[in-house]
Amino acid sequence: MNNQKQRIDPRILRTRQLIKDAFIDLLQEMEINKITVNRIAERATINRVTFYLHYSDIQDMLEKMAQEMAEDIESILMSTSTNQNSVEDIGGVKLETLLEYIAKNAKFYKVVLSTKRTSIFMERLLNIISATIKERSENVSLPAAKDIQKDIAIWYGSSALIGTISAWLRRDMPYTPQFLAKQLSMLFRLGED
């Protein structure tokens, strides 16, 4: 995956970033159904033809952006080392790394997670987090959760995590990723007692 990204011409990457930034800016200002290729191209300071060299239409752009987001987050979650004694580990996922990534890309995540305009991003993120929690919790048995169905616990945990991240972004990240990760770890550990 990373080798493929490195082989792409930097001009293509810059153009795609301009398009992505223009789309996010427009999404902050208006409903998604009012965003047109012309508006995106104008905001990105490119022409329509350039947009169509990268995407067939706005839906294709959304799909590709969601796929890129999913790949980035999956890469973070898969590359994170698991340390069961670490304060910020929750089910083997080092939240600090994930939160730092989200903070670095706060403008994008604030728009796509804090609004209901682009459900494709929320659905993909929920699926990734749920799958990760499920995978990492297969061998874990929590004493306090013995009567709770595992799938319900996974739904709850992933939704709570994404909801907390969304609230953190909407409030302009009043806490550092490190502090938030430690706080979330303590909350999750309450359920283990």
N, C-alpha and C positions, 0 to 999 in steps of 0.2 A: 504493500500500500504506500509506504513512505517513498520507496524507490520510484513508483509511478508518479507521485506528486513532484519529485525532484526532476524528473525528465520533462515535465511540461515547461514550455517556454515561459520565462518570467513575464513577458508581455501579456500572454494569455491569462496568467494568474492575476496580474494587475487589473486587466479589463474585467475579469469575473468579480474581483473584489470591488471595483467601481460600481458594477451592476448590483451586487449584493448590498453595498452601502446605500446606493440610491433607493433600492427597494425598501430597505429598513427605514430610511428617512421618510419616504412616502407613507409607509405603513403607520408611522407615528402621527401623521397628519390626516389620513383619510382611511375610509373603509377599503378593504382589499378589492371589492368589486368595482371601485372607481379608479383603480390603478391600471394604467395602460402601458403598453410597450413604449409609446411615444413619451409618456411622462418619465418612465424609467430611463430611457435613452437621453432625454434632455437633462435630467438630474445628474446622470452619470457622465455627462459631456461626451457622449458617443453618438453615433447615428444608429438608426433602426437596423440597418443591415448588419452592423457589428453585433447588436443584440442577437439577431437571428443566426449569426455564425456560432453562437454559444448555446442558444436555447431555441426550441421550436415555438414556444409560447410561454406565457406566464406560469401556467400549470407545470410545464416541463422544468422551468426555473425553480419553482417551489419544490418539486420532487428531488431535483439534483441538490438543492440547498439542504433539504432534510436528510438526504443520503450522506452528504458531506458531514453534517452535524453528527449523525449516527456513527459514522466511521471514526470521527475524532473522539467521541465519548467512549465508544467501544475500545479504541486503542488505549485510552487512558485507563479504563477499567481493567483491561487485560494486562497492561504493563505494570500495574500497581502491585508491588510486592505485598504479600500478606504477612502480617506480624500480629499474632493473636494478643500480644502483650501491649501493643501500641494503643494509646488513648484514643487516637482518631480512627482506628479501624472499626468498621461496623460490618460484620459479616464478611470480613476480608477486603472490603473496599476502602481504600484510603480516601476518605472524603476530602481531606485537605487538598489533594492533587486535583480532584474534580472541581472543587470550589475555586481554586486558583485559576483554572482554565476558564470557568464561567465568568469570573471577575475580569479576567483579561479580555473577554469578549462580551462584556456586560451590555453594551448597547444592543447587540443582536439578541441575546437571551432575554433581556428585559422586554423587548417587543414581542418575541415569539412565545415566551412563557407567561407573560403578564397580561396578555390579551387573548381573547377568544377568536381573534381574526384568522389565526393560522393554526388550526387544530392538528394539521399534519405533523408539526414539530412536537407538540405536546404528546401526541399518540406514540410517535417513535421513541421519544425520551422515556415515556412511561413503560413501553415494551422493553427497552434496553435495561432500565433500572430493575424492573420486575424480574427479568431473566437473570440478571446478575445476582440479585438477592436470592432467587430460587436456587441457582447453581451453587452459590456459596453457603447456603443454609441446608443443603441436602444432608450433611453429616452432623449438623448441630441440633441438639435437642434442648430447648429452653424449658427449665422446670416450671416456670410461671405460665407457660403457654401450652401445657400438655392437653388442655381441653379445647384449644383453638385450632380450627382447620388451617393447615399450612398455607393453602392458596389465599385464604382470607387475610392471614398475617402478612403475606407477601404483597397483596393489594394495598393493605393499610400502610405498610412500611414504605413502599415506593411512592404512594400518593402523598404521604406525610412529608417525605423527603423533597419531592418536587414542589409541593405547596410551600414548604419552608423556604426553599431556594427562590421561588417566585416572590414571596413576601419580602425576602431579603433584597432582591433586585428592585422591587417597587419602592422600597424605602431607601434606595440609593446606597446599598451595602454599608449600613452603619457599623458593622463588625467586620473584622478581617476574616479571610477564609480560614485561617488557622483557629481563631477564636470560635467561629461558627462550627467548625468541624469538631472541636472539643466539646462544645455544648451539645451538639447532636449525639455525639458518642455517649455522653452522660445520660441523655434521655433514653437512648436505646438500651443502655446497660440497666436502667431502672426495671425494664421488663425481664431481665435475667435474674433478678433477686427473688 
